[in-house]
């Protein structure tokens, strides 16, 4: 793996060399990838900008309010209401001509 150039910076070649062989799942790699993008673009990382995580942080919890909070159940978030099918769609949403399947 290529070493970083100046402290806190990364060249495009270093970024590509680091990330080309990576096979991690998106969730497993996302934060480190974002931090490397910050270094590549010369931008501050979340912790460098906001040490308490008030405005710029990973996975900040937010309160759910209004209709969305009323629709939540103990089983998880509310689901979007099912849309009505037209007479040209099957239950899978595929067009089926002029009759229902």
HUQUI-V24040 format. One record per residue. N is the residue number from 1. RES is the residue in three letters. SS is DSSP state (H for helix, E for strand, C for the rest). PHI is phi in radians with two decimals (999 if undefined). Layout:
N,RES,SS,PHI ; N,RES,SS,PHI
//
This chain:
1,UNK,C,999 ; 2,UNK,C,-1.24 ; 3,UNK,C,-1.39 ; 4,UNK,C,-1.18 ; 5,UNK,C,-1.26 ; 6,UNK,C,-1.12 ; 7,UNK,C,-0.95 ; 8,UNK,C,1.40 ; 9,UNK,C,-2.10 ; 10,UNK,C,-2.56 ; 11,UNK,C,-1.50 ; 12,UNK,H,-1.00 ; 13,UNK,H,-1.11 ; 14,UNK,H,-1.16 ; 15,UNK,H,-1.07 ; 16,UNK,H,-1.10 ; 17,UNK,H,-1.07 ; 18,UNK,H,-1.28 ; 19,UNK,H,-1.64 ; 20,UNK,C,-1.02 ; 21,UNK,C,-1.45 ; 22,UNK,C,-1.20 ; 23,UNK,C,-2.14 ; 24,UNK,C,-1.16 ; 25,UNK,C,-1.15 ; 26,UNK,H,-0.95 ; 27,UNK,H,-1.14 ; 28,UNK,H,-1.22 ; 29,UNK,H,-1.83 ; 30,UNK,H,-1.05 ; 31,UNK,H,-1.22 ; 32,UNK,H,-1.15 ; 33,UNK,H,-1.08 ; 34,UNK,H,-1.08 ; 35,UNK,H,-1.07 ; 36,UNK,H,-1.17 ; 37,UNK,H,-1.10 ; 38,UNK,H,-1.02 ; 39,UNK,H,-1.11 ; 40,UNK,H,-1.07 ; 41,UNK,H,-1.58 ; 42,UNK,C,1.23 ; 43,UNK,C,-1.88 ; 44,UNK,C,-1.21 ; 45,UNK,C,-1.42 ; 46,UNK,H,-0.96 ; 47,UNK,H,-1.19 ; 48,UNK,H,-1.24 ; 49,UNK,H,-1.54 ; 50,UNK,C,-2.46 ; 51,UNK,C,-1.12 ; 52,UNK,C,-1.78 ; 53,UNK,C,1.28 ; 54,UNK,C,-1.32 ; 55,UNK,C,-2.20 ; 56,UNK,C,-2.30 ; 57,UNK,C,-2.70 ; 58,UNK,C,-1.52 ; 59,UNK,C,0.85 ; 60,UNK,C,-1.31 ; 61,UNK,C,-1.27 ; 62,UNK,C,-2.27 ; 63,UNK,C,-1.26 ; 64,UNK,C,-1.73 ; 65,UNK,C,-2.24 ; 66,UNK,H,1.18 ; 67,UNK,H,-1.05 ; 68,UNK,H,-1.11 ; 69,UNK,H,-1.27 ; 70,UNK,H,-1.20 ; 71,UNK,H,-1.47 ; 72,UNK,C,-1.21 ; 73,UNK,E,-2.15 ; 74,UNK,C,-1.25 ; 75,UNK,C,-1.64 ; 76,UNK,E,2.35 ; 77,UNK,C,-1.20 ; 78,UNK,C,-1.15 ; 79,UNK,C,-1.75 ; 80,UNK,C,-1.16 ; 81,UNK,C,-1.13 ; 82,UNK,C,-1.20 ; 83,UNK,C,-1.52 ; 84,UNK,C,-1.30 ; 85,UNK,C,-1.46 ; 86,UNK,C,-1.47 ; 87,UNK,C,-1.28 ; 88,UNK,C,-1.94 ; 89,UNK,E,-2.28 ; 90,UNK,C,-1.52 ; 91,UNK,C,-1.14 ; 92,UNK,C,-1.57 ; 93,UNK,C,1.55 ; 94,UNK,C,-1.45 ; 95,UNK,E,-1.20 ; 96,UNK,C,-2.26 ; 97,UNK,C,1.54 ; 98,UNK,C,-1.74 ; 99,UNK,C,-2.15 ; 100,UNK,C,-1.42 ; 101,UNK,C,-1.80
//
